[in-house]
Amino acid sequence: MLISKIRPRHCLAVATVFFALLLIIGSVPGYAKAASAMVDHRLLHFVAYGFLSALVYGCLSGAWTRRAKYTLLAIAALGALDESIQSFLPYRNGDFSDWVSDMLAALSCVAMLAFFHARAEGKRSHAAP
């Protein structure tokens, strides 16, 4: 399964760089507003945090329940950090509905990954003698 073949340190590196890029791009005056003019900003949040959720899930090891729980906690914290930073910028504002979009993305992504992960674990346990 692809999830089990991903090296955790690579996922962590990509997740860290991706989150840093989200923060940097979001802090450039006018850039976030221009992107939101092309695509609804909640959709941008959903896609970005869905991808980030997949990366965080890939960073973790263990059972799907552990990975799901810690991915959701991490995304909740990262989304809150993102919105908190935005609230300090004079040309941006922190928005609870953006955080909700982040969490909906995380829930959707984690549910899908956990489903396939649990299914793969079940197949492995039935295949073992």
C-alpha positions as CSV (number, residue, x, y, z in Angstrom):
1,M,0.0,0.0,0.0
2,L,1.3,3.5,-0.9
3,I,0.8,4.8,2.6
4,S,3.1,2.3,4.2
5,K,5.8,2.8,1.5
6,I,6.2,6.5,2.2
7,R,9.2,7.4,4.3
8,P,8.0,9.4,7.3
9,R,11.0,11.8,7.3
10,H,10.3,12.7,3.7
11,C,6.6,13.4,4.5
12,L,7.7,15.5,7.4
13,A,10.0,17.6,5.3
14,V,7.5,18.1,2.6
15,A,4.7,18.9,5.1
16,T,7.0,21.5,6.8
17,V,8.0,23.2,3.6
18,F,4.4,23.1,2.3
19,F,3.1,24.7,5.5
20,A,5.8,27.3,5.5
21,L,4.9,28.2,1.9
22,L,1.2,28.5,3.0
23,L,2.2,31.0,5.7
24,I,4.6,32.9,3.4
25,I,2.2,33.1,0.5
26,G,-0.7,34.1,2.8
27,S,1.4,36.9,4.3
28,V,2.3,38.6,1.0
29,P,0.1,41.7,0.7
30,G,-2.6,41.3,-2.0
31,Y,-1.5,37.8,-3.0
32,A,-4.1,35.9,-1.0
33,K,-6.8,38.3,-2.1
34,A,-5.9,37.8,-5.7
35,A,-6.0,34.0,-5.4
36,S,-9.3,34.2,-3.6
37,A,-10.7,36.3,-6.5
38,M,-10.0,33.4,-8.9
39,V,-11.1,30.6,-6.5
40,D,-13.2,30.7,-3.3
41,H,-10.8,31.0,-0.4
42,R,-12.6,28.1,1.5
43,L,-11.9,25.8,-1.5
44,L,-8.2,26.9,-1.4
45,H,-8.1,26.1,2.3
46,F,-9.9,22.7,1.7
47,V,-7.4,21.6,-1.0
48,A,-4.3,22.9,0.9
49,Y,-5.2,21.4,4.2
50,G,-6.4,18.2,2.6
51,F,-3.0,17.8,1.0
52,L,-1.3,18.7,4.3
53,S,-3.4,16.1,6.1
54,A,-2.3,13.4,3.8
55,L,1.4,14.4,4.4
56,V,0.9,14.4,8.2
57,Y,-0.8,11.1,8.1
58,G,2.1,9.7,6.1
59,C,4.6,11.1,8.7
60,L,3.0,9.0,11.4
61,S,3.4,5.3,12.1
62,G,1.2,2.8,13.8
63,A,-2.5,1.8,13.6
64,W,-4.9,3.8,11.5
65,T,-6.7,5.0,14.7
66,R,-3.5,6.5,16.1
67,R,-2.5,8.1,12.8
68,A,-6.0,9.6,12.3
69,K,-6.2,11.0,15.8
70,Y,-2.8,12.7,15.7
71,T,-3.3,14.0,12.1
72,L,-6.6,15.7,13.1
73,L,-4.9,17.2,16.2
74,A,-1.9,18.4,14.1
75,I,-4.2,20.0,11.5
76,A,-6.3,21.6,14.2
77,A,-3.2,23.2,15.6
78,L,-1.6,24.2,12.3
79,G,-4.9,25.7,11.1
80,A,-5.3,27.7,14.3
81,L,-1.7,28.9,14.0
82,D,-2.3,30.0,10.4
83,E,-5.5,31.9,11.4
84,S,-3.7,33.4,14.4
85,I,-0.9,34.7,12.3
86,Q,-3.3,36.2,9.8
87,S,-5.1,38.0,12.6
88,F,-1.9,39.9,13.3
89,L,-1.4,41.1,9.8
90,P,-3.0,44.5,9.1
91,Y,-4.2,43.4,5.6
92,R,-5.6,40.0,6.6
93,N,-7.9,38.7,9.3
94,G,-8.2,35.4,11.1
95,D,-11.5,33.7,10.3
96,F,-13.0,30.8,12.2
97,S,-14.8,29.6,9.0
98,D,-11.4,29.1,7.4
99,W,-10.3,26.9,10.3
100,V,-13.6,25.0,9.9
101,S,-12.7,24.5,6.2
102,D,-9.3,23.2,7.2
103,M,-10.8,20.7,9.6
104,L,-13.4,19.5,7.1
105,A,-10.6,18.9,4.7
106,A,-8.6,17.0,7.3
107,L,-11.7,14.9,8.3
108,S,-12.4,14.1,4.7
109,C,-8.8,13.2,3.9
110,V,-8.2,11.2,7.1
111,A,-11.4,9.3,6.7
112,M,-10.4,8.2,3.3
113,L,-6.8,7.3,4.3
114,A,-7.9,5.5,7.4
115,F,-10.5,3.5,5.5
116,F,-7.9,2.2,3.1
117,H,-5.3,1.8,5.8
118,A,-7.7,-0.3,7.9
119,R,-8.7,-2.3,4.9
120,A,-5.1,-3.1,4.1
121,E,-4.4,-4.1,7.7
122,G,-7.4,-6.4,7.6
123,K,-6.2,-8.1,4.4
124,R,-2.7,-8.6,6.0
125,S,-4.2,-10.2,9.1
126,H,-6.3,-12.6,7.0
127,A,-3.3,-13.5,4.7
128,A,-0.9,-14.3,7.6
129,P,-0.9,-18.0,8.7
